Amino acid sequence: MTDQQRVERRERNREHAKRSRIRKKFLLESLMEQPDFRLMLALQAAQQNFAVSDPSLPDNPIVYASRGFLTLTGYQMSQVVGRNCRFLQGPGTDPKMVDRIRTGVAAGEDTSVCLLNYKADGTPFWNQFFVAALRDADGTVVNYVGVQCEVN
């Protein structure tokens, strides 16, 4: 990859991150009008570790992460928004569990697995991961919410 290609790629990534931040603002505003937003408020109030992704964007990136998620994983909001949650996976993550998540998301089904993920500093942690589709009034999946509960 040439220096010019790196610069262009970096600029595209910055623009994508900027659009993701704008989408997050509109997402939160639109969610406030939806019944599923009550779920997010309840999760936030309970200090749950969760992230919301947007399947309408390429690679279904995270558009919002709770304080609990950031505390658990050790990442900053700016490091999380705009990325697919795969960044939490590492060498010990079971590919079969990842496939179960991928299959459930593709089918729009709620899925729960016990998964080994990795914190920002590389520390592995086990978590019970639950992902659910958030749908609009027409039944179209508009977001996914993933909840993590650390297990020892």
Summary of the structure (lengths in Angstrom):
residues: 152
radius of gyration: 15.7
end to end distance: 42.4
largest distance: 48.5
contacts: 419
relative contact order: 0.15
helix: 44%
strand: 26%
